[in-house]
């Protein structure tokens, strides 16, 4: 036995030596294939858990290596083919409103294998969202509430039904479903710091109109309990009825800030008394007589010439309404020049805000300079001299009734200054600019980390826990389907990622998220979505709205609409398109103008496009008498706007056209859309490939009363009127 074992050991050792020698040989013909290069998935045209149109006919998955084999399973009849490094899965034949799991295995040229699956849902009719409120809803002109509202109409008297919004939405649920609305974006449903305010002035996120909060005792009727839009019971009734009608409901969550707290002494850095005073610009000369020295150095500001001839202060000098009050033409506070530097010493009271104005007496000249060196930047402010240990801010949110009733750890910690990073407003000082509390730092936000109010600290683990539990409560208990995330680029980005994952992981629903990241350029908006790194996050398409503003002004090259906005970017399926909202179209225009012209053209664009979730704005629909026209476009979207979208080759500076080819599952679907900013009154005719040969088309909008027949190749002479009022046409197949 021992002798045999020794012989076997010798044989094994010789064999291992031979293998080692062969393995070290330079003869490449004996080498095995190089499998060190891993097979990596680079992109896919659909993502896991994504909702797609039921007409989806293929999925393209791209890898880093060329592929040699593919196997497909999970969807009956689905097939796969290869194109170099792309795996193309086709012949899907999907049904409406169904869930699918597509499984596949691919092997590359190095014999590496990649085995994966994609779960997704198909939609039925096209998705369309309505923003179910506007800023001045249920407010009269005499209810300005200290400037929070600027109402140019008596909306509460003109539209009394809107005062009880939750009940109104429940009453209109079947109508919304009938016209093709599939989701509603509701205003913040929680308690604000005043009964008339929208919930953006966030007070208690756990009180949905259920509790009498401190300071609300004296409001009449049920206004001590309800929110601006109703009670929690009414809200839940509306949600239930809307969902019974197939309509999803989204909550407008305000993570960034809180408002309306009680005063609390807050610790600040020792140099606070000089924190907002810009060195070399404002200098105290005589505190007893309120004498201040003002210095304007043109070289400090980009775009300000050195050869200016006059500088004066413009601000809130004197009583409001007086000739001094922010009057650019008033020259009482003139500065004097010495070697290019302008100075002046004036008696100015604490709290005065001002800007420098040079060589102009009109705001339109934009020759006025604020703290950040831009015409419309923050004002300089004369602050009261105060020590860092004597400062009070409105950051005490202890005793919130909704929070105490529903949050599991309400007794473990209170919302006081430690729950916030800082604020810009202090008792007795007014607005002194964004100021950090002692030991705090601003969060890691994509945009400016401070926006307004008491800035919530998302480095605080107690805050993180509460917001996660609250998000789960809103979805699972109150039965919302998703969130619109207000001013989210100002909130800590790592926390936003973590919060989305937590809420989704703790709900059986496919939770929907829309980012309000106000970025006017596509790169800025895609940059935010890159930072979030989550395909569940959609975003409002502010860059597209910029093009609609150009169309409104009459200077947009309409050919640019083929590539405009997030909806034509790599994130096209995560774009939420819109024309105006409660910020962009608000009495007083605090955020700029609304899209005042060619608005039907803009709605025609978003409601017929292949990609993007289009949004209808309540105020456009109900207050501005656009209902009849928008209803036609909603019917077009519901019944005809299906199939692949095609750009046409003869768009020009004033007229844009677009084609949807239709789908076999919906006979007589498909369309030819034409919009123009031409106002010459003539009929504009374009030869367009409808993708439907030998088909009769008519203009569903009724703006052109013709019947057009396409030729054997699908081409027809389609028309649109050269006017703002009628310069939008959607040609659809005649129902045979």
C-alpha positions as CSV (number, residue, x, y, z in Angstrom):
1,X,0.0,0.0,0.0
2,X,2.8,2.4,0.9
3,X,4.8,1.6,-2.3
4,X,1.8,2.3,-4.5
5,X,1.0,5.6,-2.8
6,X,4.6,6.7,-3.3
7,X,4.4,5.9,-7.1
8,X,1.1,7.9,-7.3
9,X,2.7,10.9,-5.6
10,X,5.6,10.8,-8.1
11,X,3.2,10.7,-11.0
12,X,1.1,13.6,-9.7
13,X,4.3,15.8,-9.1
14,X,5.5,15.1,-12.6
15,X,2.1,16.0,-14.1
16,X,2.0,19.3,-12.1
17,X,5.6,20.1,-13.4
18,X,4.5,19.5,-17.0
19,X,1.5,21.7,-16.6
20,X,3.6,24.5,-15.1
21,X,6.1,24.3,-17.9
22,X,3.3,24.4,-20.5
23,X,1.7,27.3,-18.8
24,X,4.9,29.3,-19.0
25,X,5.5,28.6,-22.6
26,X,5.6,31.5,-25.1
27,X,3.6,29.4,-27.7
28,X,0.4,31.4,-28.0
29,X,-1.3,28.6,-29.8
30,X,-1.5,26.7,-26.6
31,X,-3.0,29.6,-24.5
32,X,-6.7,29.6,-23.4
33,X,-8.9,32.6,-24.4
34,X,-8.3,35.8,-22.4
35,X,-11.1,35.9,-19.9
36,X,-9.7,38.7,-17.8
37,X,-11.8,41.3,-19.5
38,X,-15.1,41.3,-17.7
39,X,-18.5,41.6,-19.4
40,X,-20.1,44.8,-18.2
41,X,-23.5,46.2,-18.9
42,X,-23.2,49.8,-20.1
43,X,-26.8,50.9,-20.7
44,X,-30.3,49.7,-21.4
45,X,-33.2,51.4,-23.1
46,X,-35.5,50.5,-20.1
47,X,-34.7,50.3,-16.4
48,X,-35.8,47.9,-13.7
49,X,-39.3,48.8,-12.3
50,X,-39.9,51.4,-15.1
51,X,-43.3,51.9,-16.6
52,X,-43.3,51.7,-20.4
53,X,-45.9,52.0,-23.1
54,X,-47.6,48.7,-24.0
55,X,-46.5,49.3,-27.6
56,X,-42.8,48.9,-26.7
57,X,-41.5,46.5,-29.4
58,X,-37.8,46.1,-28.5
59,X,-35.2,46.6,-25.8
60,X,-31.6,47.4,-26.6
61,X,-29.0,46.5,-24.0
62,X,-25.4,47.7,-24.6
63,X,-22.2,46.0,-23.2
64,X,-18.5,46.8,-23.2
65,X,-17.6,43.7,-25.3
66,X,-18.8,42.3,-28.6
67,X,-21.4,39.6,-28.0
68,X,-21.7,36.1,-29.6
69,X,-24.8,34.5,-28.1
70,X,-28.1,35.5,-26.5
71,X,-30.9,33.6,-24.8
72,X,-34.2,35.2,-23.9
73,X,-37.0,34.1,-21.6
74,X,-39.8,35.5,-19.4
75,X,-42.0,36.9,-22.2
76,X,-43.7,34.6,-24.6
77,X,-42.6,35.0,-28.2
78,X,-39.8,37.4,-27.4
79,X,-36.6,36.9,-29.5
80,X,-33.1,38.2,-29.3
81,X,-30.4,39.2,-31.9
82,X,-27.0,40.7,-31.6
83,X,-25.3,43.7,-33.2
84,X,-21.7,43.8,-32.1
85,X,-21.9,44.9,-28.4
86,X,-25.7,45.4,-28.4
87,X,-28.3,42.8,-27.4
88,X,-31.6,43.6,-29.1
89,X,-34.6,41.8,-27.6
90,X,-37.7,42.2,-29.9
91,X,-41.1,40.7,-30.7
92,X,-42.4,41.6,-27.2
93,X,-46.1,41.9,-27.9
94,X,-47.0,43.4,-24.6
95,X,-50.5,44.0,-23.2
96,X,-51.8,47.1,-21.5
97,X,-51.5,47.5,-17.7
98,X,-49.4,44.4,-17.1
99,X,-46.2,43.5,-15.2
100,X,-43.4,41.6,-17.0
101,X,-40.0,40.2,-16.1
102,X,-37.7,39.9,-19.1
103,X,-34.8,37.4,-18.6
104,X,-31.8,37.1,-20.7
105,X,-28.3,35.5,-20.9
106,X,-25.6,36.9,-23.2
107,X,-22.0,35.6,-23.8
108,X,-19.2,37.6,-25.2
109,X,-16.2,36.9,-27.5
110,X,-14.2,35.9,-24.4
111,X,-16.9,33.4,-23.3
112,X,-17.9,35.6,-20.3
113,X,-21.5,35.2,-19.4
114,X,-24.0,37.9,-18.2
115,X,-27.3,36.7,-16.7
116,X,-29.9,39.3,-15.7
117,X,-33.5,40.2,-15.7
118,X,-35.6,43.5,-16.0
119,X,-38.9,43.9,-14.4
120,X,-41.2,46.5,-15.8
121,X,-44.9,47.5,-16.1
122,X,-46.9,48.6,-19.1
123,X,-49.3,51.5,-19.0
124,X,-52.7,51.6,-20.6
125,X,-53.7,55.0,-21.9
126,X,-51.1,57.7,-22.1
127,X,-50.2,59.3,-18.8
128,X,-51.2,62.9,-18.1
129,X,-50.8,64.8,-14.8
130,X,-52.8,67.8,-13.6
131,X,-51.4,70.3,-11.1
132,X,-54.5,70.7,-9.0
133,X,-53.9,74.1,-7.5
134,X,-52.4,77.6,-8.1
135,X,-50.7,80.0,-5.7
136,X,-53.6,82.5,-5.2
137,X,-56.3,79.8,-5.0
138,X,-59.2,80.8,-2.6
139,X,-57.5,84.2,-1.8
140,X,-59.1,87.6,-2.2
141,X,-57.3,90.9,-2.8
142,X,-57.8,92.0,0.8
143,X,-56.2,88.8,2.2
144,X,-52.6,89.6,1.3
145,X,-51.4,88.3,4.7
146,X,-48.4,90.6,5.1
147,X,-47.2,90.2,1.6
148,X,-47.2,86.4,1.4
149,X,-49.9,86.7,-1.3
150,X,-50.3,89.3,-3.9
151,X,-53.8,88.7,-5.4
152,X,-55.0,90.7,-8.4
153,X,-58.4,89.1,-8.4
154,X,-60.9,88.1,-5.7
155,X,-60.3,84.4,-6.4
156,X,-62.2,83.2,-3.3
157,X,-65.3,85.1,-4.4
158,X,-65.0,84.2,-8.1
159,X,-64.4,80.5,-7.4
160,X,-65.9,79.7,-4.0
161,X,-65.8,75.9,-4.7
162,X,-62.0,76.1,-4.5
163,X,-62.0,77.0,-0.8
164,X,-62.7,73.3,-0.1
165,X,-60.3,71.8,-2.6
166,X,-60.2,68.3,-1.2
167,X,-64.0,68.0,-1.6
168,X,-63.9,69.6,-5.1
169,X,-61.3,67.1,-6.3
170,X,-63.5,64.2,-5.0
171,X,-66.5,65.7,-6.8
172,X,-64.5,66.0,-10.1
173,X,-62.7,62.6,-9.9
174,X,-64.9,60.9,-12.5
175,X,-64.5,63.9,-14.9
176,X,-60.8,63.9,-14.6
177,X,-60.7,60.2,-15.4
178,X,-63.0,60.7,-18.4
179,X,-60.8,63.4,-20.0
180,X,-57.6,61.3,-19.6
181,X,-56.0,62.7,-16.4
182,X,-54.1,59.8,-14.8
183,X,-52.5,61.6,-11.9
184,X,-53.0,64.7,-9.7
185,X,-50.3,66.7,-8.1
186,X,-51.8,68.1,-4.9
187,X,-50.5,71.1,-3.0
188,X,-48.6,70.4,0.3
189,X,-51.4,68.9,2.5
190,X,-49.8,69.6,5.9
191,X,-50.3,72.5,8.3
192,X,-48.6,75.7,7.3
193,X,-47.9,78.5,9.8
194,X,-51.1,80.3,8.8
195,X,-54.5,78.8,7.8
196,X,-54.6,80.8,4.5
197,X,-51.1,79.7,3.4
198,X,-50.1,76.9,1.1
199,X,-48.1,74.3,2.9
200,X,-44.8,75.6,1.5
201,X,-44.6,77.7,4.8
202,X,-44.2,74.3,6.5
203,X,-45.1,74.1,10.2
204,X,-46.2,70.5,11.1
205,X,-45.8,67.9,8.4
206,X,-47.8,65.3,10.4
207,X,-50.9,67.5,10.8
208,X,-53.0,67.1,7.6
209,X,-55.9,69.2,9.0
210,X,-56.6,67.3,12.2
211,X,-55.3,69.3,15.2
212,X,-55.6,72.7,16.8
213,X,-52.1,73.9,16.9
214,X,-50.7,76.5,19.3
215,X,-51.6,80.0,18.1
216,X,-54.5,78.7,15.9
217,X,-57.1,78.9,18.7
218,X,-58.7,82.2,17.7
219,X,-59.4,81.3,14.0
220,X,-63.1,81.1,13.3
221,X,-65.2,78.1,12.3
222,X,-63.0,75.2,11.5
223,X,-60.0,77.2,10.4
224,X,-58.3,76.4,13.7
225,X,-58.2,72.8,12.6
226,X,-58.2,72.5,8.8
227,X,-55.4,73.4,6.4
228,X,-56.0,75.9,3.6
229,X,-57.6,73.1,1.5
230,X,-59.6,71.2,4.1
231,X,-59.4,68.5,6.8
232,X,-57.6,65.2,6.8
233,X,-60.9,63.4,6.6
234,X,-61.7,65.3,3.4
235,X,-58.3,64.7,2.0
236,X,-58.5,60.9,2.5
237,X,-62.0,60.9,1.0
238,X,-60.6,62.6,-2.1
239,X,-57.7,60.2,-2.4
240,X,-60.0,57.2,-2.1
241,X,-62.4,58.4,-4.8
242,X,-59.6,59.5,-7.1
243,X,-57.9,56.2,-6.9
244,X,-61.3,54.4,-7.5
245,X,-61.3,56.4,-10.8
246,X,-57.8,55.2,-11.7
247,X,-56.1,58.4,-10.8
248,X,-52.8,58.4,-8.8
249,X,-52.2,61.2,-6.2
250,X,-48.9,62.8,-5.5
251,X,-47.9,64.7,-2.3
252,X,-45.9,68.0,-2.5
253,X,-43.2,67.4,0.1
254,X,-41.3,70.4,1.5
255,X,-38.0,69.0,2.9
256,X,-35.9,72.2,2.8
257,X,-37.2,74.3,5.6
258,X,-39.7,75.0,8.4
259,X,-41.5,78.3,9.2
260,X,-43.6,79.7,12.1
261,X,-41.7,78.4,15.1
262,X,-41.4,80.1,18.4
263,X,-38.4,82.2,19.4
264,X,-35.4,80.4,20.8
265,X,-32.0,81.7,21.7
266,X,-29.5,80.3,19.2
267,X,-25.7,80.0,19.4
268,X,-23.7,81.7,16.7
269,X,-20.0,82.2,16.0
270,X,-18.4,85.0,17.9
271,X,-17.9,87.1,14.7
272,X,-21.6,87.1,13.9
273,X,-22.0,90.9,14.5
274,X,-19.9,91.5,11.4
275,X,-20.9,88.4,9.4
276,X,-23.2,90.1,6.9
277,X,-21.4,93.4,6.8
278,X,-19.3,93.2,3.6
279,X,-15.8,94.6,4.3
280,X,-15.1,97.9,2.6
281,X,-18.8,98.5,1.7
282,X,-20.7,99.4,4.9
283,X,-18.9,100.9,7.9
284,X,-20.4,102.3,11.1
285,X,-19.1,105.8,11.8
286,X,-21.3,107.0,14.7
287,X,-23.6,104.4,16.3
288,X,-25.4,107.0,18.5
289,X,-26.4,109.0,15.4
290,X,-26.8,106.1,13.0
291,X,-24.0,107.4,10.8
292,X,-22.8,104.9,8.2
293,X,-20.2,105.2,5.5
294,X,-21.0,103.6,2.1
295,X,-18.3,102.7,-0.4
296,X,-18.8,101.7,-4.0
297,X,-15.8,100.3,-5.9
298,X,-16.7,99.5,-9.5
299,X,-13.8,97.1,-9.9
300,X,-15.4,94.8,-7.3
301,X,-18.3,93.9,-9.7
302,X,-18.2,92.1,-13.0
303,X,-19.7,94.2,-15.9
304,X,-19.6,97.6,-14.1
305,X,-17.5,100.1,-16.2
306,X,-14.9,102.2,-14.5
307,X,-15.9,105.5,-16.3
308,X,-19.3,105.9,-14.5
309,X,-20.5,109.4,-13.8
310,X,-23.0,109.0,-10.9
311,X,-23.7,106.6,-8.0
312,X,-26.6,106.8,-5.5
313,X,-28.3,104.6,-3.0
314,X,-31.8,103.1,-3.7
315,X,-33.6,101.4,-0.9
316,X,-36.4,101.4,1.7
317,X,-35.5,104.8,3.1
318,X,-38.4,106.6,4.7
319,X,-41.9,105.3,5.1
320,X,-43.3,102.7,2.7
321,X,-45.1,104.5,-0.1
322,X,-43.0,107.7,0.2
323,X,-41.0,109.1,-2.6
324,X,-37.9,107.6,-1.1
325,X,-39.2,104.1,-0.9
326,X,-37.2,102.1,-3.5
327,X,-37.4,105.0,-5.9
328,X,-34.5,104.7,-8.5
329,X,-35.1,108.3,-9.6
330,X,-34.5,109.7,-6.1
331,X,-31.0,111.2,-5.8
332,X,-31.0,112.2,-2.2
333,X,-28.3,109.6,-1.3
334,X,-25.6,110.6,-3.9
335,X,-22.1,109.4,-3.4
336,X,-19.0,111.3,-4.2
337,X,-16.1,110.1,-6.4
338,X,-12.4,110.1,-5.4
339,X,-9.9,108.3,-7.7
340,X,-12.6,106.0,-9.0
341,X,-14.0,105.1,-5.6
342,X,-17.4,106.4,-4.6
343,X,-18.3,107.1,-1.0
344,X,-20.9,108.8,1.1
345,X,-21.8,109.2,4.8
346,X,-25.5,109.2,5.7
347,X,-27.8,108.8,8.7
348,X,-29.5,105.5,8.1
349,X,-31.6,103.5,10.5
350,X,-31.0,99.9,11.4
351,X,-32.8,97.4,9.1
352,X,-32.6,99.6,6.0
353,X,-32.1,97.6,2.8
354,X,-30.5,99.2,-0.2
355,X,-28.6,98.7,-3.5
356,X,-26.1,100.9,-5.3
357,X,-27.3,102.4,-8.6
358,X,-25.0,103.9,-11.2
359,X,-25.7,106.0,-14.2
360,X,-29.4,105.2,-14.2
361,X,-32.7,106.1,-12.6
362,X,-34.8,103.1,-13.8
363,X,-34.8,99.5,-12.6
364,X,-35.1,98.3,-16.2
365,X,-31.6,99.6,-16.9
366,X,-30.4,96.8,-14.5
367,X,-27.6,99.1,-13.4
368,X,-28.2,98.4,-9.7
369,X,-25.9,96.2,-7.6
370,X,-26.8,94.0,-4.6
371,X,-24.7,91.8,-2.3
372,X,-23.8,89.2,-4.9
373,X,-22.9,91.8,-7.5
374,X,-25.9,91.3,-9.8
375,X,-28.9,93.6,-10.5
376,X,-31.5,91.4,-8.9
377,X,-29.3,90.0,-6.1
378,X,-29.9,90.2,-2.4
379,X,-30.0,93.7,-0.9
380,X,-27.4,95.1,1.4
381,X,-28.8,95.6,4.9
382,X,-27.9,97.8,7.8
383,X,-28.0,95.5,10.8
384,X,-28.2,96.3,14.5
385,X,-24.9,95.6,16.2
386,X,-25.4,92.6,18.5
387,X,-23.3,90.0,20.2
388,X,-23.4,86.4,19.1
389,X,-24.8,85.2,22.5
390,X,-27.8,87.6,22.3
391,X,-29.5,86.3,19.1
392,X,-33.0,84.7,18.9
393,X,-34.5,82.9,15.9
394,X,-37.9,81.3,15.2
395,X,-36.7,77.7,15.5
396,X,-38.6,76.3,18.4
397,X,-41.1,73.7,17.0
398,X,-41.8,71.8,20.2
399,X,-45.3,70.6,20.9
400,X,-46.5,70.1,17.4
401,X,-49.8,68.2,17.7
402,X,-49.6,66.1,14.6
403,X,-46.0,65.1,15.2
404,X,-46.7,64.2,18.8
405,X,-49.6,62.0,17.8
406,X,-48.1,60.1,14.9
407,X,-44.3,60.1,15.0
408,X,-42.9,57.1,16.9
409,X,-40.0,59.0,18.5
410,X,-41.8,62.3,19.2
411,X,-40.9,62.1,22.9
412,X,-37.2,61.3,22.2
413,X,-36.3,64.7,20.6
414,X,-37.9,68.1,19.8
415,X,-37.4,70.3,16.8
416,X,-35.3,73.1,18.1
417,X,-32.3,74.9,16.8
418,X,-30.3,71.7,16.7
419,X,-32.6,70.3,14.0
420,X,-31.5,73.2,11.7
421,X,-28.3,74.4,10.0
422,X,-29.2,78.1,10.2
423,X,-31.5,80.8,9.1
424,X,-31.6,84.3,7.6
425,X,-34.0,86.1,9.9
426,X,-33.4,87.0,13.6
427,X,-35.6,88.7,16.1
428,X,-34.9,92.4,16.2
429,X,-32.5,92.2,13.2
430,X,-34.7,91.1,10.4
431,X,-33.2,89.5,7.3
432,X,-29.4,89.4,7.7
433,X,-28.7,86.8,5.1
434,X,-28.0,83.0,5.4
435,X,-26.3,82.5,8.8
436,X,-25.0,79.2,10.2
437,X,-25.7,78.2,13.8
438,X,-22.6,77.5,15.9
439,X,-21.0,74.1,15.0
440,X,-23.1,73.7,11.9
441,X,-22.3,73.4,8.3
442,X,-24.5,73.6,5.2
443,X,-25.7,70.3,3.7
444,X,-24.2,68.7,0.6
445,X,-26.9,70.1,-1.8
446,X,-26.6,70.2,-5.6
447,X,-27.7,73.9,-5.6
448,X,-27.3,76.6,-3.0
449,X,-27.7,74.8,0.3
450,X,-29.7,77.7,1.9
451,X,-33.0,78.8,0.4
452,X,-35.3,80.2,3.1
453,X,-36.7,79.8,6.6
454,X,-35.1,77.6,9.2
455,X,-32.9,75.3,7.0
456,X,-33.3,71.7,8.0
457,X,-30.1,69.8,9.0
458,X,-30.0,66.5,7.2
459,X,-26.7,65.6,8.9
460,X,-28.8,65.1,12.1
461,X,-29.7,61.4,12.4
462,X,-32.9,62.3,14.3
463,X,-34.1,64.4,11.4
464,X,-33.2,61.7,9.0
465,X,-35.2,59.1,10.9
466,X,-38.3,61.2,11.2
467,X,-38.4,62.2,7.5
468,X,-38.1,58.6,6.5
469,X,-40.8,57.4,8.8
470,X,-43.0,60.3,7.6
471,X,-42.5,59.4,3.9
472,X,-43.5,55.8,4.7
473,X,-46.6,57.1,6.6
474,X,-47.7,59.3,3.7
475,X,-47.5,56.4,1.2
476,X,-48.7,53.5,3.3
477,X,-51.2,55.1,5.7
478,X,-52.5,58.2,3.9
479,X,-52.4,56.3,0.6
480,X,-50.5,58.8,-1.7
481,X,-48.8,57.2,-4.7
482,X,-45.7,59.5,-4.9
483,X,-44.1,62.8,-4.3
484,X,-43.3,66.1,-5.9
485,X,-40.1,67.2,-4.1
486,X,-40.1,71.0,-3.7
487,X,-36.9,72.9,-4.2
488,X,-35.1,69.6,-3.9
489,X,-31.7,70.7,-5.3
490,X,-31.3,72.8,-2.1
491,X,-31.6,69.7,0.0
492,X,-28.8,67.3,1.0
493,X,-28.3,65.1,-2.0
494,X,-27.0,62.0,-0.2
495,X,-30.1,62.1,2.1
496,X,-32.5,62.5,-0.9
497,X,-31.0,59.3,-2.4
498,X,-31.3,57.5,0.9
499,X,-34.8,58.7,1.5
500,X,-36.1,57.6,-1.9
501,X,-34.6,54.1,-1.4
502,X,-36.1,53.9,2.1
503,X,-39.6,54.9,1.2
504,X,-39.6,52.5,-1.8
505,X,-38.2,49.6,0.1
506,X,-40.8,50.0,2.8
507,X,-43.8,50.1,0.5
508,X,-45.4,47.6,-1.9
509,X,-46.2,50.5,-4.3
510,X,-44.1,51.6,-7.1
511,X,-43.6,55.1,-5.6
512,X,-43.3,58.0,-8.0
513,X,-40.9,60.9,-7.4
514,X,-40.7,64.2,-9.3
515,X,-37.8,66.7,-8.6
516,X,-38.4,70.4,-8.7
517,X,-34.8,71.2,-9.5
518,X,-35.1,74.6,-11.1
519,X,-32.3,74.4,-13.7
520,X,-32.8,76.4,-16.9
521,X,-30.1,74.5,-18.8
522,X,-30.3,70.8,-19.8
523,X,-26.8,70.1,-18.5
524,X,-27.7,71.5,-15.1
525,X,-30.9,69.3,-14.9
526,X,-29.2,66.1,-16.2
527,X,-26.4,66.9,-13.7
528,X,-28.9,66.7,-10.9
529,X,-30.3,63.4,-12.1
530,X,-26.8,62.1,-12.4
531,X,-26.2,63.1,-8.8
532,X,-29.3,61.3,-7.6
533,X,-28.5,58.2,-9.6
534,X,-32.0,56.7,-9.3
535,X,-34.2,55.9,-12.3
536,X,-37.2,56.4,-10.1
537,X,-36.5,60.1,-9.9
538,X,-38.3,62.2,-12.6
539,X,-37.8,66.0,-13.0
540,X,-39.8,68.9,-14.2
541,X,-38.5,70.1,-17.6
542,X,-37.5,73.7,-16.8
543,X,-35.2,73.9,-19.9
544,X,-38.1,73.1,-22.2
545,X,-40.1,75.8,-20.6
546,X,-37.3,78.3,-21.4
547,X,-38.0,77.5,-25.0
548,X,-41.7,78.1,-24.5
549,X,-40.8,81.5,-23.1
550,X,-38.8,82.2,-26.3
551,X,-41.8,81.2,-28.3
552,X,-44.0,83.5,-26.2
553,X,-41.6,86.3,-26.9
554,X,-41.8,85.5,-30.6
555,X,-38.0,84.8,-31.0
556,X,-37.7,81.0,-30.8
557,X,-36.3,79.2,-33.8
558,X,-39.0,76.6,-33.9
559,X,-36.6,74.0,-35.3
560,X,-34.9,74.0,-31.9
561,X,-38.0,72.2,-30.4
562,X,-36.7,68.9,-32.0
563,X,-33.9,68.9,-29.4
564,X,-35.3,71.1,-26.6
565,X,-35.3,70.3,-23.0
566,X,-34.9,67.2,-20.8
567,X,-37.6,65.5,-22.9
568,X,-35.1,65.2,-25.8
569,X,-32.1,64.3,-23.7
570,X,-30.8,60.9,-22.4
571,X,-33.3,61.4,-19.6
572,X,-36.3,61.8,-21.9
573,X,-38.3,59.1,-20.2
574,X,-37.8,60.9,-16.8
575,X,-39.0,64.3,-18.0
576,X,-42.2,65.9,-16.6
577,X,-43.1,68.6,-19.1
578,X,-45.2,71.7,-18.2
579,X,-45.9,75.2,-19.4
580,X,-46.5,77.1,-16.1
581,X,-47.0,76.3,-12.5
582,X,-47.8,78.0,-9.2
583,X,-44.4,79.7,-9.2
584,X,-44.0,80.8,-12.8
585,X,-47.6,82.0,-13.2
586,X,-48.4,83.9,-10.0
587,X,-50.0,87.3,-9.4
588,X,-47.1,89.8,-9.0
589,X,-44.7,87.6,-11.0
590,X,-42.1,87.1,-8.2
591,X,-40.3,84.5,-10.3
592,X,-40.6,86.1,-13.7
593,X,-43.3,86.1,-16.4
594,X,-45.7,83.4,-17.3
595,X,-45.9,81.9,-20.8
596,X,-48.4,84.5,-21.9
597,X,-48.4,83.9,-25.6
598,X,-48.7,80.8,-27.9
599,X,-49.7,78.7,-24.9
600,X,-51.9,76.4,-26.9
601,X,-48.9,75.7,-29.1
602,X,-46.9,74.7,-26.1
603,X,-49.6,72.4,-24.8
604,X,-49.9,70.8,-28.2
605,X,-46.2,70.1,-28.1
606,X,-46.1,68.3,-24.7
607,X,-49.4,66.5,-25.1
608,X,-48.5,64.8,-28.5
609,X,-44.9,64.0,-27.8
610,X,-43.7,60.4,-27.5
611,X,-41.7,61.0,-24.3
612,X,-42.3,62.9,-21.1
613,X,-45.2,63.1,-18.6
614,X,-47.2,66.3,-19.6
615,X,-48.7,68.5,-16.9
616,X,-51.9,70.5,-17.2
617,X,-52.0,73.6,-14.9
618,X,-55.2,74.2,-13.1
619,X,-55.1,78.0,-13.5
620,X,-54.7,77.6,-17.3
621,X,-57.5,75.1,-17.5
622,X,-60.1,76.8,-15.2
623,X,-59.2,80.4,-14.7
624,X,-57.9,81.3,-18.1
625,X,-60.7,79.7,-20.2
626,X,-58.4,77.2,-21.9
627,X,-60.5,74.3,-20.9
628,X,-62.2,73.7,-24.3
629,X,-59.0,73.8,-26.3
630,X,-57.0,71.7,-23.7
631,X,-59.8,69.1,-23.7
632,X,-59.4,68.6,-27.4
633,X,-55.7,68.0,-26.9
634,X,-56.3,65.7,-24.0
635,X,-58.6,63.7,-26.2
636,X,-55.9,63.6,-28.9
637,X,-53.4,62.3,-26.3
638,X,-55.9,59.7,-25.0
639,X,-57.0,58.4,-28.3
640,X,-54.4,59.1,-31.0
641,X,-50.9,59.9,-29.6
642,X,-49.4,56.5,-29.8
643,X,-46.5,54.9,-31.6
644,X,-43.0,56.1,-32.4
645,X,-42.4,59.8,-32.8
646,X,-40.7,61.3,-35.9
647,X,-39.2,64.7,-36.5
648,X,-39.9,66.1,-40.0
649,X,-37.3,67.5,-42.4
650,X,-39.0,70.7,-43.4
651,X,-39.4,72.6,-40.1
652,X,-38.4,76.2,-40.2
653,X,-37.9,79.2,-37.9
654,X,-41.6,79.8,-37.3
655,X,-43.3,76.5,-37.8
656,X,-42.7,73.1,-36.2
657,X,-44.3,69.7,-37.1
658,X,-44.0,66.3,-35.5
659,X,-45.5,62.8,-36.4
660,X,-46.6,59.8,-34.3
661,X,-47.0,56.7,-36.4
662,X,-49.7,55.0,-34.4
663,X,-49.9,51.4,-33.3
664,X,-51.7,48.3,-34.6
665,X,-53.4,47.7,-31.2
666,X,-55.3,51.1,-31.6
667,X,-56.6,51.3,-35.1
668,X,-56.7,54.9,-36.5
669,X,-54.2,56.1,-33.9
670,X,-51.2,58.2,-34.9
671,X,-51.1,62.0,-35.8
672,X,-49.4,64.8,-37.5
673,X,-48.9,67.8,-35.2
674,X,-48.2,71.3,-36.5
675,X,-47.6,74.5,-34.4
676,X,-46.5,77.9,-35.5
677,X,-45.6,81.3,-34.1
678,X,-46.3,82.9,-37.4
679,X,-49.0,85.6,-37.2
680,X,-49.4,86.7,-40.8
681,X,-52.9,85.2,-41.1
682,X,-52.0,82.9,-44.0
683,X,-52.5,79.2,-44.2
684,X,-49.1,77.3,-43.9
685,X,-48.8,74.1,-45.9
686,X,-46.1,71.5,-45.4
687,X,-45.6,68.2,-47.2
688,X,-45.2,65.7,-44.3
689,X,-44.7,61.9,-44.2
690,X,-47.5,60.8,-41.8
691,X,-46.2,57.2,-41.9
692,X,-49.7,56.1,-42.9
693,X,-50.2,55.6,-46.7
694,X,-53.5,56.2,-48.4
695,X,-55.2,57.6,-45.3
696,X,-57.7,60.4,-44.7
697,X,-56.8,62.9,-42.0
698,X,-58.7,65.7,-40.4
699,X,-57.7,68.4,-37.9
700,X,-59.0,67.3,-34.5
701,X,-58.7,70.9,-33.1
702,X,-61.0,72.3,-35.7
703,X,-58.7,75.1,-36.5
704,X,-58.4,73.9,-40.1
705,X,-61.5,72.6,-41.8
706,X,-60.1,70.3,-44.5
707,X,-59.7,66.6,-45.2
708,X,-56.3,65.5,-46.3
709,X,-55.4,62.3,-48.1
710,X,-51.9,60.8,-48.0
711,X,-50.3,59.2,-51.0
712,X,-48.9,55.7,-51.4
713,X,-45.8,56.7,-49.3
714,X,-47.8,58.3,-46.5
715,X,-47.1,61.9,-47.6
716,X,-49.8,64.6,-47.5
717,X,-50.1,68.4,-47.7
718,X,-50.9,69.2,-44.0
719,X,-51.8,72.7,-42.9
720,X,-51.8,75.1,-39.9
721,X,-53.1,78.7,-39.6
722,X,-50.6,81.5,-39.3
723,X,-52.1,83.0,-36.1
724,X,-51.6,82.7,-32.3
725,X,-55.2,81.8,-31.6
726,X,-55.5,79.0,-34.3
727,X,-51.9,78.2,-35.0
728,X,-52.0,74.7,-33.6
729,X,-53.4,71.7,-35.5
730,X,-53.4,68.0,-34.8
731,X,-54.3,65.9,-37.8
732,X,-55.6,62.4,-37.0
733,X,-57.0,59.6,-39.2
734,X,-60.6,59.7,-40.1
735,X,-62.6,57.0,-38.3
736,X,-63.8,54.7,-41.0
